[in-house]
């Protein structure tokens, strides 16, 4: 049984057997014990190298906790149960289906902006504590906390697979929470202990749901979300095609090379500046081996096949496919103190042109 089906209750893997079949291992680049986003002592990084400065790092987020997960954490006891009891002192967090973030915190998120994530101490999760084991409800955390990673070994495609899984698990959590919500829920102003008893009772109900009730949860919406995860995993696991094209979302010129990303500024891939010589030749029609051979002749260096495989796995190379839409712009960012390199700009422009040619997109925009 996978950790995901185990989280949702006994017998659930027989209803969604895909959860046990899918491969979702740990993300070795997103290390929590030694945070990959935390700057090292004395380390000076350019502005585009995003870091988490808050002690809680990515736990500067308040998760909503479904009733049965809250009940399981309360049932376990310890610091996590104490933290949940403290949260229940706030009346506007108590709902029959679970514990939610208070409205004022939602406003604070909006006012502080996206850059506050990982950096604003005041947004620290109420279930987090300082120390080695920072999450006090780790075994009972919700789908968002289970599936979010700052970096992915499989790059953009890995991120997409995790995101699809998150939506599926959130739907399952929601349906389970609603299924065990009966009409005898405590009043909003009931005592904390009444709410504690309620949430523990919800956990007990989920643990003892019969097979017919579980089967009824496999709704058309759930079927759709399962298919979405399966498709995302297929794309994540695809082998390197003979013909690929760049799928670079952004790049930044640095003193010693270039940092590329396929999906997020959290997940940069370092590359030499001559990488644009290679990327500009991967036009979606030429094989990557031919493009590599041409690039080797141009730069006078041997390029390892491993580099091509790494670029593909990290999502920076993908099978070419038609794109439509408007308003897409690509930019070249120079790190502060790096002298403007016009030759590099021209090479980068070649990849931009190749990516946008005949795709009904606005002309690319470059800036240094």
BABA-762978 format. One record per residue (C-alpha): x, y, z; chain; residue number from 1. Coordinates in Angstrom, 2 decimals, always signed. Layout:
# BABA-762978
<node <X, Y, Z>, 'A', NUM>;
...
This chain:
# BABA-762978
<node <+0.00, +0.00, +0.00>, 'A', 1>;
<node <+1.39, +3.44, -0.92>, 'A', 2>;
<node <+1.62, +6.26, +1.57>, 'A', 3>;
<node <-1.17, +8.04, -0.33>, 'A', 4>;
<node <-3.73, +5.24, -0.17>, 'A', 5>;
<node <-2.72, +4.55, +3.43>, 'A', 6>;
<node <-3.37, +8.19, +4.27>, 'A', 7>;
<node <-6.93, +8.00, +2.94>, 'A', 8>;
<node <-8.04, +5.02, +4.99>, 'A', 9>;
<node <-8.05, +1.25, +5.00>, 'A', 10>;
<node <-9.60, -0.35, +1.93>, 'A', 11>;
<node <-9.22, +2.73, -0.23>, 'A', 12>;
<node <-6.47, +1.25, -2.37>, 'A', 13>;
<node <-9.01, -1.28, -3.67>, 'A', 14>;
<node <-11.10, +1.63, -4.97>, 'A', 15>;
<node <-8.20, +3.63, -6.41>, 'A', 16>;
<node <-5.60, +0.90, -7.07>, 'A', 17>;
<node <-3.74, +3.35, -9.30>, 'A', 18>;
<node <-2.39, +5.01, -6.16>, 'A', 19>;
<node <-0.39, +1.88, -5.38>, 'A', 20>;
<node <+0.76, +1.36, -8.96>, 'A', 21>;
<node <+2.02, +4.89, -9.62>, 'A', 22>;
<node <+5.64, +5.70, -8.86>, 'A', 23>;
<node <+6.03, +8.83, -6.72>, 'A', 24>;
<node <+9.30, +8.56, -4.87>, 'A', 25>;
<node <+11.08, +11.16, -2.80>, 'A', 26>;
<node <+12.48, +14.20, -4.56>, 'A', 27>;
<node <+16.24, +14.10, -3.97>, 'A', 28>;
<node <+16.67, +17.74, -5.06>, 'A', 29>;
<node <+14.00, +18.99, -2.62>, 'A', 30>;
<node <+15.71, +18.08, +0.62>, 'A', 31>;
<node <+13.88, +19.13, +3.77>, 'A', 32>;
<node <+16.50, +18.06, +6.32>, 'A', 33>;
<node <+19.07, +20.25, +4.55>, 'A', 34>;
<node <+16.82, +22.77, +2.79>, 'A', 35>;
<node <+17.76, +23.23, -0.86>, 'A', 36>;
<node <+16.28, +26.74, -0.81>, 'A', 37>;
<node <+18.11, +27.98, +2.26>, 'A', 38>;
<node <+21.19, +30.13, +1.53>, 'A', 39>;
<node <+24.41, +28.80, +2.99>, 'A', 40>;
<node <+26.36, +30.83, +5.53>, 'A', 41>;
<node <+28.26, +33.60, +3.75>, 'A', 42>;
<node <+26.78, +32.69, +0.37>, 'A', 43>;
<node <+26.02, +35.65, -1.91>, 'A', 44>;
<node <+23.58, +34.84, -4.68>, 'A', 45>;
<node <+22.23, +36.91, -7.59>, 'A', 46>;
<node <+18.66, +38.16, -7.24>, 'A', 47>;
<node <+17.22, +35.53, -9.58>, 'A', 48>;
<node <+18.52, +32.74, -7.34>, 'A', 49>;
<node <+15.44, +32.54, -5.16>, 'A', 50>;
<node <+15.94, +31.54, -1.54>, 'A', 51>;
<node <+13.81, +30.94, +1.55>, 'A', 52>;
<node <+14.92, +33.15, +4.41>, 'A', 53>;
<node <+12.23, +32.33, +6.98>, 'A', 54>;
<node <+13.16, +29.66, +9.51>, 'A', 55>;
<node <+10.07, +27.66, +8.50>, 'A', 56>;
<node <+11.01, +27.91, +4.78>, 'A', 57>;
<node <+8.21, +26.38, +2.67>, 'A', 58>;
<node <+6.13, +25.94, +5.83>, 'A', 59>;
<node <+5.20, +29.62, +5.62>, 'A', 60>;
<node <+1.80, +28.35, +4.59>, 'A', 61>;
<node <-1.35, +27.46, +6.53>, 'A', 62>;
<node <-2.84, +24.18, +5.22>, 'A', 63>;
<node <-6.52, +23.35, +5.49>, 'A', 64>;
<node <-6.83, +20.09, +7.40>, 'A', 65>;
<node <-9.74, +17.71, +6.57>, 'A', 66>;
<node <-11.68, +16.52, +9.60>, 'A', 67>;
<node <-10.39, +12.93, +9.50>, 'A', 68>;
<node <-6.73, +14.01, +9.18>, 'A', 69>;
<node <-7.16, +16.43, +12.07>, 'A', 70>;
<node <-8.73, +13.56, +14.03>, 'A', 71>;
<node <-5.85, +11.22, +13.30>, 'A', 72>;
<node <-3.32, +13.81, +14.44>, 'A', 73>;
<node <-5.33, +14.41, +17.61>, 'A', 74>;
<node <-5.58, +10.68, +18.18>, 'A', 75>;
<node <-1.79, +10.33, +17.94>, 'A', 76>;
<node <-1.33, +12.89, +20.70>, 'A', 77>;
<node <+1.92, +14.74, +21.33>, 'A', 78>;
<node <+2.93, +18.19, +20.13>, 'A', 79>;
<node <+0.84, +17.93, +16.96>, 'A', 80>;
<node <-2.34, +17.39, +18.98>, 'A', 81>;
<node <-1.42, +20.35, +21.19>, 'A', 82>;
<node <-0.91, +22.53, +18.12>, 'A', 83>;
<node <-4.32, +21.57, +16.72>, 'A', 84>;
<node <-5.99, +22.33, +20.04>, 'A', 85>;
<node <-4.34, +25.77, +20.01>, 'A', 86>;
<node <-5.61, +26.35, +16.48>, 'A', 87>;
<node <-9.14, +25.41, +17.56>, 'A', 88>;
<node <-9.10, +28.28, +20.05>, 'A', 89>;
<node <-9.90, +30.43, +16.98>, 'A', 90>;
<node <-13.61, +30.01, +16.29>, 'A', 91>;
<node <-13.35, +30.95, +12.60>, 'A', 92>;
<node <-11.09, +27.96, +11.86>, 'A', 93>;
<node <-13.64, +25.32, +13.00>, 'A', 94>;
<node <-15.79, +23.58, +10.41>, 'A', 95>;
<node <-17.48, +20.19, +10.43>, 'A', 96>;
<node <-15.45, +19.15, +7.37>, 'A', 97>;
<node <-12.12, +20.33, +8.78>, 'A', 98>;
<node <-9.89, +23.08, +10.13>, 'A', 99>;
<node <-9.31, +26.00, +7.76>, 'A', 100>;
<node <-7.04, +29.01, +7.69>, 'A', 101>;
<node <-8.65, +32.10, +9.26>, 'A', 102>;
<node <-9.88, +34.86, +6.89>, 'A', 103>;
<node <-7.39, +37.40, +8.22>, 'A', 104>;
<node <-4.51, +35.12, +7.26>, 'A', 105>;
<node <-5.92, +34.83, +3.74>, 'A', 106>;
<node <-5.86, +38.64, +3.51>, 'A', 107>;
<node <-2.31, +38.73, +4.85>, 'A', 108>;
<node <-1.19, +36.31, +2.13>, 'A', 109>;
<node <-2.73, +38.58, -0.50>, 'A', 110>;
<node <-1.27, +41.76, +0.97>, 'A', 111>;
<node <+2.27, +40.41, +1.32>, 'A', 112>;
<node <+2.38, +38.98, -2.20>, 'A', 113>;
<node <+3.96, +35.86, -3.68>, 'A', 114>;
<node <+7.49, +36.75, -2.56>, 'A', 115>;
<node <+6.36, +36.29, +1.05>, 'A', 116>;
<node <+6.25, +32.52, +0.59>, 'A', 117>;
<node <+9.35, +31.07, +2.22>, 'A', 118>;
<node <+10.33, +34.45, +3.62>, 'A', 119>;
<node <+7.60, +35.93, +5.85>, 'A', 120>;
<node <+7.93, +34.62, +9.39>, 'A', 121>;
<node <+4.39, +35.80, +10.21>, 'A', 122>;
<node <+2.99, +33.26, +7.73>, 'A', 123>;
<node <+4.58, +30.28, +9.52>, 'A', 124>;
<node <+2.32, +27.22, +9.67>, 'A', 125>;
<node <+0.61, +26.86, +13.07>, 'A', 126>;
<node <+1.61, +23.18, +13.14>, 'A', 127>;
<node <+5.31, +23.88, +12.63>, 'A', 128>;
<node <+7.97, +24.02, +15.34>, 'A', 129>;
<node <+11.64, +24.85, +15.29>, 'A', 130>;
<node <+13.97, +21.88, +15.40>, 'A', 131>;
<node <+14.86, +18.74, +13.49>, 'A', 132>;
<node <+11.33, +17.41, +12.98>, 'A', 133>;
<node <+9.64, +20.67, +12.04>, 'A', 134>;
<node <+6.14, +19.43, +11.13>, 'A', 135>;
<node <+4.24, +18.21, +14.17>, 'A', 136>;
<node <+1.48, +16.58, +12.07>, 'A', 137>;
<node <+3.73, +15.14, +9.36>, 'A', 138>;
<node <+2.06, +11.72, +9.24>, 'A', 139>;
<node <-1.34, +13.41, +8.83>, 'A', 140>;
<node <-0.46, +16.37, +6.64>, 'A', 141>;
<node <-2.78, +17.21, +3.78>, 'A', 142>;
<node <-2.39, +16.73, +0.02>, 'A', 143>;
<node <-0.76, +20.11, -0.58>, 'A', 144>;
<node <+2.00, +19.47, +1.93>, 'A', 145>;
<node <+2.50, +15.90, +0.67>, 'A', 146>;
<node <+2.90, +16.84, -2.98>, 'A', 147>;
<node <+4.57, +20.27, -3.11>, 'A', 148>;
<node <+8.29, +20.34, -3.89>, 'A', 149>;
<node <+10.51, +23.31, -4.61>, 'A', 150>;
<node <+12.50, +21.25, -7.11>, 'A', 151>;
<node <+11.87, +18.08, -9.09>, 'A', 152>;
<node <+14.34, +15.56, -10.46>, 'A', 153>;
<node <+12.02, +15.29, -13.46>, 'A', 154>;
<node <+11.75, +19.06, -13.90>, 'A', 155>;
<node <+8.58, +20.52, -15.38>, 'A', 156>;
<node <+7.09, +17.12, -16.20>, 'A', 157>;
<node <+7.73, +15.94, -12.64>, 'A', 158>;
<node <+6.09, +19.08, -11.30>, 'A', 159>;
<node <+3.07, +18.49, -13.54>, 'A', 160>;
<node <+2.72, +14.91, -12.28>, 'A', 161>;
<node <+2.88, +16.03, -8.64>, 'A', 162>;
<node <+0.34, +18.77, -9.34>, 'A', 163>;
<node <-2.09, +16.34, -10.97>, 'A', 164>;
<node <-1.71, +14.01, -7.99>, 'A', 165>;
<node <-2.36, +16.92, -5.63>, 'A', 166>;
<node <-5.71, +17.71, -7.27>, 'A', 167>;
<node <-6.69, +14.06, -7.07>, 'A', 168>;
<node <-5.78, +13.73, -3.39>, 'A', 169>;
<node <-7.51, +17.01, -2.54>, 'A', 170>;
<node <-10.68, +15.71, -4.16>, 'A', 171>;
<node <-10.41, +12.44, -2.25>, 'A', 172>;
<node <-9.81, +14.30, +1.02>, 'A', 173>;
<node <-12.82, +16.52, +0.37>, 'A', 174>;
<node <-15.12, +13.62, -0.49>, 'A', 175>;
<node <-14.03, +11.59, +2.51>, 'A', 176>;
<node <-14.49, +14.57, +4.82>, 'A', 177>;
<node <-18.00, +15.21, +3.47>, 'A', 178>;
<node <-18.91, +11.52, +3.63>, 'A', 179>;
<node <-18.23, +11.29, +7.37>, 'A', 180>;
<node <-19.74, +14.67, +8.23>, 'A', 181>;
<node <-23.02, +13.97, +10.01>, 'A', 182>;
<node <-25.65, +16.37, +11.33>, 'A', 183>;
<node <-24.42, +16.17, +14.92>, 'A', 184>;
<node <-21.35, +18.38, +14.42>, 'A', 185>;
<node <-20.61, +20.75, +17.33>, 'A', 186>;
<node <-21.79, +24.34, +17.25>, 'A', 187>;
<node <-19.16, +26.84, +16.14>, 'A', 188>;
<node <-18.85, +28.17, +19.70>, 'A', 189>;
<node <-18.67, +24.74, +21.35>, 'A', 190>;
<node <-15.69, +23.94, +23.56>, 'A', 191>;
<node <-12.34, +22.97, +22.08>, 'A', 192>;
<node <-12.70, +19.49, +23.57>, 'A', 193>;
<node <-16.07, +19.03, +21.83>, 'A', 194>;
<node <-14.40, +19.77, +18.53>, 'A', 195>;
<node <-11.51, +17.46, +19.38>, 'A', 196>;
<node <-13.99, +14.66, +19.99>, 'A', 197>;
<node <-15.73, +15.45, +16.70>, 'A', 198>;
<node <-12.57, +15.28, +14.62>, 'A', 199>;
<node <-11.43, +12.04, +16.26>, 'A', 200>;
<node <-14.88, +10.58, +15.56>, 'A', 201>;
<node <-14.49, +11.57, +11.88>, 'A', 202>;
<node <-11.15, +9.77, +11.74>, 'A', 203>;
<node <-12.79, +6.66, +13.20>, 'A', 204>;
<node <-15.59, +6.81, +10.62>, 'A', 205>;
<node <-13.14, +7.06, +7.71>, 'A', 206>;
<node <-11.15, +4.13, +9.07>, 'A', 207>;
<node <-14.29, +1.97, +9.10>, 'A', 208>;
<node <-16.01, +2.97, +5.85>, 'A', 209>;
<node <-17.47, -0.07, +4.12>, 'A', 210>;
<node <-16.49, -1.08, +0.61>, 'A', 211>;
<node <-19.77, +0.02, -0.99>, 'A', 212>;
<node <-19.45, +3.53, +0.42>, 'A', 213>;
<node <-15.88, +3.73, -0.82>, 'A', 214>;
<node <-16.92, +2.55, -4.28>, 'A', 215>;
<node <-19.50, +5.33, -4.47>, 'A', 216>;
<node <-16.69, +7.88, -4.17>, 'A', 217>;
<node <-15.26, +6.89, -7.57>, 'A', 218>;
<node <-17.29, +9.56, -9.33>, 'A', 219>;
<node <-16.86, +10.80, -12.93>, 'A', 220>;
<node <-14.85, +13.71, -11.56>, 'A', 221>;
<node <-12.56, +11.30, -9.75>, 'A', 222>;
<node <-12.19, +9.22, -12.92>, 'A', 223>;
<node <-11.16, +12.37, -14.79>, 'A', 224>;
<node <-8.56, +13.29, -12.16>, 'A', 225>;
<node <-7.17, +9.74, -12.15>, 'A', 226>;
<node <-6.79, +9.92, -15.94>, 'A', 227>;
<node <-5.02, +13.29, -15.58>, 'A', 228>;
<node <-2.48, +11.80, -13.17>, 'A', 229>;
<node <-1.92, +8.79, -15.44>, 'A', 230>;
<node <-1.29, +11.04, -18.43>, 'A', 231>;
<node <+1.09, +13.27, -16.46>, 'A', 232>;
<node <+3.05, +10.22, -15.29>, 'A', 233>;
<node <+3.28, +8.92, -18.86>, 'A', 234>;
<node <+4.73, +12.25, -19.98>, 'A', 235>;
<node <+7.06, +12.37, -16.99>, 'A', 236>;
<node <+8.42, +8.91, -17.75>, 'A', 237>;
<node <+8.80, +9.30, -21.50>, 'A', 238>;
<node <+12.17, +8.35, -22.99>, 'A', 239>;
<node <+14.29, +10.87, -24.81>, 'A', 240>;
<node <+12.84, +11.19, -28.35>, 'A', 241>;
<node <+15.17, +11.33, -31.32>, 'A', 242>;
<node <+13.78, +14.78, -32.19>, 'A', 243>;
<node <+13.36, +17.36, -29.44>, 'A', 244>;
<node <+12.84, +21.08, -29.11>, 'A', 245>;
<node <+13.67, +23.47, -26.28>, 'A', 246>;
<node <+11.03, +24.03, -23.61>, 'A', 247>;
<node <+12.81, +26.71, -21.64>, 'A', 248>;
<node <+10.58, +29.00, -19.59>, 'A', 249>;
<node <+13.33, +31.41, -18.54>, 'A', 250>;
<node <+17.08, +31.78, -18.33>, 'A', 251>;
<node <+19.59, +33.95, -16.54>, 'A', 252>;
<node <+23.13, +34.81, -17.58>, 'A', 253>;
<node <+25.64, +34.42, -14.75>, 'A', 254>;
<node <+29.41, +35.02, -14.50>, 'A', 255>;
<node <+30.24, +31.32, -14.99>, 'A', 256>;
<node <+27.46, +30.19, -17.29>, 'A', 257>;
<node <+23.70, +30.21, -17.69>, 'A', 258>;
<node <+20.88, +29.11, -15.39>, 'A', 259>;
<node <+17.84, +27.66, -17.16>, 'A', 260>;
<node <+14.42, +26.68, -15.90>, 'A', 261>;
<node <+11.53, +24.81, -17.46>, 'A', 262>;
<node <+8.88, +25.71, -14.89>, 'A', 263>;
<node <+9.96, +27.69, -11.84>, 'A', 264>;
<node <+12.61, +30.05, -10.56>, 'A', 265>;
<node <+12.97, +27.67, -7.62>, 'A', 266>;
<node <+14.34, +24.96, -9.91>, 'A', 267>;
<node <+17.28, +26.25, -11.96>, 'A', 268>;
<node <+19.58, +24.08, -14.04>, 'A', 269>;
<node <+23.17, +25.26, -14.53>, 'A', 270>;
<node <+24.63, +25.10, -18.04>, 'A', 271>;
<node <+27.60, +26.50, -19.96>, 'A', 272>;
<node <+26.99, +29.60, -22.08>, 'A', 273>;
<node <+27.50, +27.59, -25.26>, 'A', 274>;
<node <+24.27, +25.74, -24.43>, 'A', 275>;
<node <+22.47, +28.18, -26.73>, 'A', 276>;
<node <+24.57, +26.88, -29.62>, 'A', 277>;
<node <+23.00, +23.48, -28.95>, 'A', 278>;
<node <+19.48, +24.67, -28.15>, 'A', 279>;
<node <+19.32, +26.85, -31.25>, 'A', 280>;
<node <+19.97, +23.79, -33.43>, 'A', 281>;
<node <+17.26, +21.70, -31.80>, 'A', 282>;
<node <+14.57, +23.07, -34.08>, 'A', 283>;
<node <+12.01, +20.29, -33.76>, 'A', 284>;
<node <+12.96, +18.67, -37.07>, 'A', 285>;
<node <+16.62, +17.76, -36.64>, 'A', 286>;
<node <+17.65, +14.80, -34.46>, 'A', 287>;
<node <+19.39, +15.71, -31.23>, 'A', 288>;
<node <+22.42, +13.67, -32.29>, 'A', 289>;
<node <+22.76, +15.74, -35.47>, 'A', 290>;
<node <+22.36, +18.96, -33.48>, 'A', 291>;
<node <+24.98, +17.77, -31.00>, 'A', 292>;
<node <+27.40, +16.92, -33.81>, 'A', 293>;
<node <+26.96, +20.37, -35.37>, 'A', 294>;
<node <+27.43, +22.07, -32.00>, 'A', 295>;
<node <+30.58, +20.10, -31.26>, 'A', 296>;
<node <+32.03, +21.26, -34.57>, 'A', 297>;
<node <+31.10, +24.87, -33.74>, 'A', 298>;
<node <+32.47, +25.00, -30.17>, 'A', 299>;
<node <+35.37, +22.58, -30.61>, 'A', 300>;
<node <+34.33, +20.44, -27.65>, 'A', 301>;
<node <+32.82, +17.01, -27.13>, 'A', 302>;
<node <+29.31, +17.08, -25.70>, 'A', 303>;
<node <+28.28, +14.13, -23.53>, 'A', 304>;
<node <+25.05, +12.34, -24.37>, 'A', 305>;
<node <+24.35, +12.55, -20.63>, 'A', 306>;
<node <+23.87, +16.31, -20.98>, 'A', 307>;
<node <+21.10, +15.81, -23.54>, 'A', 308>;
<node <+19.43, +13.22, -21.32>, 'A', 309>;
<node <+19.70, +15.55, -18.31>, 'A', 310>;
<node <+18.19, +18.47, -20.21>, 'A', 311>;
<node <+15.32, +16.25, -21.30>, 'A', 312>;
<node <+14.69, +14.81, -17.86>, 'A', 313>;
<node <+14.71, +18.26, -16.28>, 'A', 314>;
<node <+12.06, +19.34, -18.78>, 'A', 315>;
<node <+14.27, +21.69, -20.80>, 'A', 316>;
<node <+13.88, +19.53, -23.91>, 'A', 317>;
<node <+10.59, +18.02, -25.04>, 'A', 318>;
<node <+9.06, +16.35, -28.05>, 'A', 319>;
<node <+8.02, +19.16, -30.44>, 'A', 320>;
<node <+4.33, +19.91, -30.63>, 'A', 321>;
<node <+2.24, +22.72, -32.16>, 'A', 322>;
<node <+1.54, +25.65, -29.89>, 'A', 323>;
<node <-1.15, +28.27, -30.16>, 'A', 324>;
<node <-1.97, +31.37, -28.21>, 'A', 325>;
<node <-0.92, +34.96, -27.84>, 'A', 326>;
<node <+0.98, +37.09, -25.41>, 'A', 327>;
<node <+3.89, +34.70, -24.79>, 'A', 328>;
<node <+7.16, +36.54, -24.35>, 'A', 329>;
<node <+10.65, +35.27, -23.63>, 'A', 330>;
<node <+13.32, +37.30, -21.91>, 'A', 331>;
<node <+17.05, +37.07, -21.38>, 'A', 332>;
<node <+18.14, +38.17, -17.92>, 'A', 333>;
<node <+21.68, +39.32, -17.16>, 'A', 334>;
<node <+22.89, +38.88, -13.61>, 'A', 335>;
<node <+24.14, +42.14, -12.00>, 'A', 336>;
<node <+27.79, +42.77, -12.79>, 'A', 337>;
<node <+27.83, +40.55, -15.90>, 'A', 338>;
<node <+28.97, +42.39, -18.97>, 'A', 339>;
<node <+26.41, +42.34, -21.78>, 'A', 340>;
<node <+27.37, +39.60, -24.25>, 'A', 341>;
<node <+25.89, +40.45, -27.65>, 'A', 342>;
<node <+27.00, +37.13, -29.18>, 'A', 343>;
<node <+25.15, +35.28, -26.45>, 'A', 344>;
<node <+22.12, +37.49, -26.97>, 'A', 345>;
<node <+22.09, +36.60, -30.66>, 'A', 346>;
<node <+22.36, +32.89, -29.94>, 'A', 347>;
<node <+19.55, +33.11, -27.44>, 'A', 348>;
<node <+17.46, +34.99, -29.98>, 'A', 349>;
<node <+17.93, +32.11, -32.43>, 'A', 350>;
<node <+16.31, +29.69, -29.99>, 'A', 351>;
<node <+13.49, +32.18, -29.36>, 'A', 352>;
<node <+12.83, +32.49, -33.07>, 'A', 353>;
<node <+12.84, +28.71, -33.52>, 'A', 354>;
<node <+10.37, +28.28, -30.68>, 'A', 355>;
<node <+7.96, +30.87, -32.01>, 'A', 356>;
<node <+8.20, +30.44, -35.76>, 'A', 357>;
<node <+4.81, +29.71, -37.34>, 'A', 358>;
<node <+3.12, +29.33, -33.95>, 'A', 359>;
<node <+0.83, +32.35, -34.04>, 'A', 360>;
<node <+2.58, +33.96, -31.09>, 'A', 361>;
<node <+3.51, +37.56, -30.51>, 'A', 362>;
<node <+7.07, +38.49, -31.50>, 'A', 363>;
<node <+9.49, +37.62, -28.70>, 'A', 364>;
<node <+10.76, +40.31, -26.39>, 'A', 365>;
<node <+14.38, +40.29, -25.24>, 'A', 366>;
<node <+15.95, +42.43, -22.59>, 'A', 367>;
<node <+19.35, +42.46, -20.99>, 'A', 368>;
